[in-house]
Amino acid sequence: PHRGANKVRVFEKPRKKDRALPARSEINRLTFFPERAFSSIMVTASTGRRHQVRVHSSSVGSPLVGDKLYGSDRR
């Protein structure tokens, strides 16, 4: 599916061996569509880490639609 894409994780308190870099994203829901069970969102990423928006969305239980690597293959 995603050749060469290594999955990135969120750490609350990274250990030195994790090689974690700080990343911050602000996620705001714009509209909720209950009949389809999804929302449109606006994300402000204050850092530019690999897969940042995808990882942060998934870590709060709201993976991006169609993102097979981080949790939703929904179309």
Secondary structure as GFF3:
##gff-version 3
##sequence-region A 1 75
A	DSSP	three_ten_helix	16	18	.	.	.	ID=ss1
A	DSSP	beta_strand	25	33	.	.	.	ID=ss2
A	DSSP	beta_strand	38	45	.	.	.	ID=ss3
A	DSSP	alpha_helix	52	59	.	.	.	ID=ss4
###
